[in-house]
Amino acid sequence: MHGPGEGPRVVAGVSGSLGSLTALHRAAAEARRTGAELWAVLAWEPPGGDIPHRGGPCPASLAAWRRMAGERLLDALDAAFGSAGPGVPLDPLVVRGEPGKVLLAVADRTDDLLVIGAGARGRLRRAMWPSVTRYCVARACCPVLTVPPSPLHRAFDAVHRRNVWKLPIDTRQLAD
């Protein structure tokens, strides 16, 4: 799956999550450092996967879901970089398919660098949702850089849990 330039590429998996935005920032930094193009890739699947659509997907529904995926990618890029952009040539891609398989299909050259968030760290989350990160690390033909969540992400999760359980929040903890 080759595109505009045949030079070095940094491929970043984007979902719109805080972890993927952290990885996207790191991917942009790696692209600037190495003079590479940044490919921001968002994989999407129809709700419920492809199983309900095996008899023939409704083209209008597929087009709407693809459009929503494109909007989600543009929103993530805007949240990550704003109007200034990443400071390197950027190729945003929206590809239908399972995230791990899509990322490996795009990062298909040995000189690519695939950058993805480290993913969920809790046992329950790992048990409930397959790890795109583990899938890519085990099967990639190129180097894979996994980016841990930022400390701000952990602080946000702690505040979110306290809100869900309606516990008081000590705002002094947010300044640390």
RODO-2510 file (C-alpha; in nm, 4 decimals, decimal comma):
residues 176
     n   res          X          Y          Z
     1     m     0,0000     0,0000     0,0000
     2     h     0,2284     0,2765    -0,1232
     3     g     0,1216     0,6332    -0,1654
     4     p     0,2341     0,9798    -0,2664
     5     g     0,6028     0,9675    -0,1819
     6     e     0,8318     0,6707    -0,1758
     7     g     1,0567     0,8236     0,0910
     8     p     1,0686     0,7374     0,4607
     9     r     0,7329     0,7118     0,6380
    10     v     0,6130     0,7224     0,9946
    11     v     0,2733     0,5521     1,0173
    12     a     0,0598     0,6440     1,3186
    13     g    -0,2494     0,4563     1,4293
    14     v    -0,5242     0,7033     1,5209
    15     s    -0,8501     0,6313     1,6989
    16     g    -0,9182     0,9685     1,8584
    17     s    -0,8449     0,8407     2,2102
    18     l    -0,6070     1,0309     2,4359
    19     g    -0,3545     0,7501     2,3974
    20     s    -0,3659     0,7687     2,0190
    21     l    -0,3245     1,1479     2,0284
    22     t    -0,0144     1,1041     2,2455
    23     a     0,1187     0,8513     1,9929
    24     l     0,0334     1,0876     1,7058
    25     h     0,2412     1,3641     1,8662
    26     r     0,5330     1,1238     1,9070
    27     a     0,4940     1,0082     1,5452
    28     a     0,5082     1,3693     1,4244
    29     a     0,8233     1,4264     1,6312
    30     e     0,9833     1,1141     1,4813
    31     a     0,8860     1,2269     1,1290
    32     r     1,0416     1,5710     1,1904
    33     r     1,3569     1,4125     1,3329
    34     t     1,4036     1,1757     1,0384
    35     g     1,2627     1,3896     0,7551
    36     a     0,9840     1,1374     0,6947
    37     e     0,6237     1,1752     0,5830
    38     l     0,3601     1,1263     0,8526
    39     w     0,0774     0,8903     0,7630
    40     a    -0,2117     0,9154     1,0099
    41     v    -0,4269     0,6029     0,9737
    42     l    -0,7739     0,5483     1,1151
    43     a    -0,9205     0,2007     1,0651
    44     w    -1,2956     0,1600     1,0764
    45     e    -1,5466    -0,1200     1,0633
    46     p    -1,9246    -0,1098     1,0253
    47     p    -2,1075    -0,1265     1,3596
    48     g    -2,1172    -0,4913     1,4615
    49     g    -1,8298    -0,5696     1,2237
    50     d    -1,8811    -0,7155     0,8799
    51     i    -2,0929    -1,0111     0,9963
    52     p    -2,4339    -0,8373     0,9651
    53     h    -2,3392    -0,7135     0,6191
    54     r    -2,2241    -1,0376     0,4567
    55     g    -2,5450    -1,0582     0,2573
    56     g    -2,4568    -0,7274     0,0971
    57     p    -2,3991    -0,4036     0,2823
    58     c    -2,6182    -0,1083     0,2133
    59     p    -2,3977     0,1307     0,0122
    60     a    -2,5590     0,4375     0,1701
    61     s    -2,4858     0,3114     0,5226
    62     l    -2,1265     0,2217     0,4341
    63     a    -2,0717     0,5651     0,2815
    64     a    -2,2128     0,7330     0,5930
    65     w    -1,9919     0,5259     0,8255
    66     r    -1,6864     0,5960     0,6127
    67     r    -1,7662     0,9681     0,6172
    68     m    -1,8000     0,9595     0,9977
    69     a    -1,4637     0,7821     1,0235
    70     g    -1,3082     1,0534     0,8061
    71     e    -1,4571     1,3214     1,0295
    72     r    -1,3220     1,1427     1,3376
    73     l    -0,9723     1,1390     1,1844
    74     l    -0,9893     1,5082     1,0956
    75     d    -1,1142     1,5892     1,4479
    76     a    -0,8238     1,3912     1,5974
    77     l    -0,5704     1,5714     1,3757
    78     d    -0,7217     1,9063     1,4716
    79     a    -0,7154     1,8140     1,8418
    80     a    -0,3527     1,7033     1,8139
    81     f    -0,2084     1,9813     1,5976
    82     g    -0,4660     2,2568     1,5501
    83     s    -0,4414     2,4744     1,2415
    84     a    -0,0582     2,4737     1,2555
    85     g    -0,0440     2,1089     1,1507
    86     p     0,2262     1,8589     1,2452
    87     g     0,5146     2,0421     1,0759
    88     v     0,5819     1,7572     0,8296
    89     p     0,4106     1,6312     0,5149
    90     l     0,0899     1,4594     0,6299
    91     d    -0,1146     1,1924     0,4554
    92     p    -0,4381     1,1158     0,6454
    93     l    -0,5853     0,7749     0,5573
    94     v    -0,9206     0,6210     0,6453
    95     v    -0,9216     0,2471     0,5767
    96     r    -1,2000    -0,0051     0,6304
    97     g    -1,0896    -0,3092     0,8284
    98     e    -0,9634    -0,4369     1,1610
    99     p    -0,7178    -0,1873     1,3127
   100     g    -0,4189    -0,4216     1,3484
   101     k    -0,4521    -0,5628     0,9982
   102     v    -0,5025    -0,2171     0,8483
   103     l    -0,1973    -0,0708     1,0227
   104     l     0,0223    -0,3588     0,9058
   105     a    -0,1098    -0,3285     0,5502
   106     v    -0,0166     0,0408     0,5450
   107     a     0,3184     0,0049     0,7277
   108     d     0,4291    -0,2595     0,4805
   109     r     0,7892    -0,1559     0,4161
   110     t     1,0862    -0,2556     0,6294
   111     d     1,2000     0,1082     0,6493
   112     d     0,8638     0,2321     0,7831
   113     l     0,8169     0,3170     1,1494
   114     l     0,4793     0,2234     1,2985
   115     v     0,3832     0,4336     1,6019
   116     i     0,0883     0,3278     1,8170
   117     g    -0,0379     0,3859     2,1680
   118     a     0,0527     0,1219     2,4243
   119     g    -0,3149     0,0448     2,4780
   120     a    -0,5137    -0,0576     2,7817
   121     r    -0,3115    -0,1553     3,0848
   122     g    -0,5722    -0,3119     3,3093
   123     r    -0,6284    -0,6887     3,3122
   124     l    -1,0018    -0,6517     3,2571
   125     r    -0,9560    -0,4244     2,9550
   126     r    -0,6974    -0,6574     2,8033
   127     a    -0,9308    -0,9532     2,8553
   128     m    -1,2319    -0,7768     2,7024
   129     w    -1,0704    -0,6107     2,4005
   130     p    -0,7982    -0,7579     2,1829
   131     s    -0,4784    -0,5565     2,1816
   132     v    -0,3990    -0,3851     1,8529
   133     t    -0,0573    -0,3045     1,9937
   134     r     0,0291    -0,6667     2,0702
   135     y    -0,1020    -0,7760     1,7307
   136     c     0,1175    -0,5226     1,5502
   137     v     0,4299    -0,5861     1,7560
   138     a     0,4032    -0,9610     1,6914
   139     r     0,3477    -0,9342     1,3149
   140     a     0,5027    -0,6116     1,1826
   141     c     0,7744    -0,6185     0,9166
   142     c     0,8993    -0,2770     1,0341
   143     p     1,0021    -0,1263     1,3683
   144     v     0,7102    -0,0531     1,6006
   145     l     0,7228     0,2246     1,8582
   146     t     0,4648     0,1860     2,1339
   147     v     0,3938     0,5060     2,3234
   148     p     0,2759     0,4857     2,6854
   149     p    -0,0055     0,7098     2,8031
   150     s     0,1010     1,0531     2,9210
   151     p     0,0918     1,1269     3,2959
   152     l    -0,1914     1,3686     3,2176
   153     h    -0,3931     1,0752     3,0818
   154     r    -0,3580     0,8897     3,4126
   155     a    -0,4634     1,2007     3,6054
   156     f    -0,7648     1,2430     3,3762
   157     d    -0,8654     0,8773     3,4306
   158     a    -0,8394     0,9204     3,8095
   159     v    -1,0619     1,2294     3,8003
   160     h    -1,3075     1,0505     3,5715
   161     r    -1,3323     0,7543     3,8121
   162     r    -1,3956     0,9900     4,1022
   163     n    -1,6721     1,1615     3,9025
   164     v    -1,8349     0,8299     3,8119
   165     w    -1,8383     0,7243     4,1766
   166     k    -1,9456     1,0773     4,2850
   167     l    -1,6444     1,1158     4,5142
   168     p    -1,5048     1,4596     4,6029
   169     i    -1,2197     1,5865     4,3896
   170     d    -0,9234     1,7636     4,5466
   171     t    -0,8238     2,0137     4,2761
   172     r    -0,4800     2,0556     4,4349
   173     q    -0,3984     1,7052     4,3053
   174     l    -0,4540     1,8258     3,9479
   175     a    -0,1729     2,0806     3,9770
   176     d     0,0903     1,8144     4,0597
***
